[in-house]
Amino acid sequence: MKKTIKVKVQEYVETVYELPDDHFDNLKDENGESYTMDNMSDCEIATEFARFGKKIFQTYEYDEDPISWDTNFFNHETNQWEEL
């Protein structure tokens, strides 16, 4: 097996999505009156845009020192630190 090296790169991604004006009205129709944009968390709204929206712009930014040789990461599903 070929040896590999790993590096963690911290990057910040900014994405602009667009959805049809009636997207959230359709969610309300499908899921009931209580499922409106006013009742959704920011994470739920972002998920709707990311899953169903059209990506119209994306940019990446990096810190001054974006590289780390520590490839541990926090797994939010298991609430544990893991090594890649």
Secondary structure, DSSP 8 states (H G I E B T S, - for coil): -------EEEEEEEEEEE--TTHHHHHHHHH-TT-SGGGS-HHHHHHHHHHHSEEEEEEEEEEEEEEES--EEEETTTTEEEE-
